[in-house]
Amino acid sequence: MKKSLLALAVLGAFAGAAQSQTAITIYGVADAGVRHLNNANAAGDSNTTLNSGVNTATRLGFRGVEDLGGGLNARFNLEMGYDISTGTGTSSIISPSGSLFDRTATVGLGGAWGSLDLGLQYSVAFKTIGAIDPMNYQYTGIIPLAGLAAGNQVSAVTPSRGGTRFLNDIQYTGNFGPLTVRAEYALGEVAGSRRDGSAQAVGATFVAAPFTVAGAYTRRSPNIATAPAAAVYDDNNQWVIGAAFDAGVFRLAGGYLDEEQDRGALPEAELKTAWFGGRYSLTPAAALSAGYYHTKVETGAGDAKRKLFIVSGTYALSKRTTLYAAIDHNRYDGDFTFTSANTAGFAAAAPTFNQPASTAPAASQDKITGFSVGISHTF
């Protein structure tokens, strides 16, 4: 009898522990594609590479929720990127090489009132733009839109160029019927100033099927100096607005982004991006998508434009596995240089643009066409 009672007590203890445990989900994307570029270098040579995350960025994540009772829950999200072509980890503009969870690292609380998350996370601007991007944030290494979303408040070299995420971020999200509202405050963590290096944003998305309307405003104080030892923090303001129409069989979306950067003694710089496109479902498994993205950068020292047109076809082998193919054409006009990041920047001498998957020197090619084909698996 005593042994039976002891066994029941132990089982009860384990049951109580199980009830208080966090429900953990492991998720990710494995995406690999072959990409061919013409004009891939200064000599105009072509190049074919095996790239990771061509259609959808490769990632591995862990997400957990614990029910605290009374409608309250504790939550966390840890997400890392990796390069499927080499098996190595990745790095981003704000998360240097060696960061374990370079995409997301948050912990917070949630309830009927909304959620409050703290840590490295996607910015309010990034989440807002996602609802009005015709390509649904696919081909982010080719299309500049995701990279232009306000983020990366810690940059010490180029004061803008997006970043998609904020470090040290406190973010609120509230869902109230068709309306989702977001607000964030990213700490600058600069001694002697609560303003320097910080960022604040508000955004809202309203969905009344088949229509979606979204907008966001972000104010940052990035370091515009070329070295932290000579830190000069100046104002950056970005706003974005757009809409989408989703009829099921087809979807249309478009928007506009405007960003202004004070640069101390240099003239104020401004970046403007407009986009439009859509998706048409040929069958339940096959779809065609197309988008046009026009970016203009004005710095006072030089102006430049980038015009990108992309067409993509996808075929779903299952709910989790998709084959894809795409063709994209970039045209650059004006005074510009190329960078390694897929964004536009406010360099002192001339605006900077990405030349996708290329190591070409400055401004060697003004027309670049790429072809991509690959497979993406979500788990």
Secondary structure, 3 states (H helix, E strand, C coil): CHHHHHHHHHHHHHHHHHHHCCEEEEEEEEEEEEEEECCCCCCCCCEEEEEECCCCCCEEEEEEEEEEECCEEEEEEEEEEEECCCCEECCCCCCCCCCCCCCEEEEEEEECCEEEEEEEEECHHHHHHHCCCCCCCCCCCCCCHHHHCCCCCCCCCCCCCCCCEEEEEEEEEEEECCEEEEEEEECCCECCECCCCCEEEEEEEEEECCEEEEEEEEEECCECCCCHHHCCECCEEEEEEEEEEECCCEEEEEEEEEEEEEECCEEEEEEEEEEEEEEEECCCCEEEEEEEEEEEEECCCCEEEEEEEEEEEEEECCCCEEEEEEEEEEEEEECCEEECCCCCECCCCCCEEECCCCCCCCCCCCEEEEEEEEEEEEC
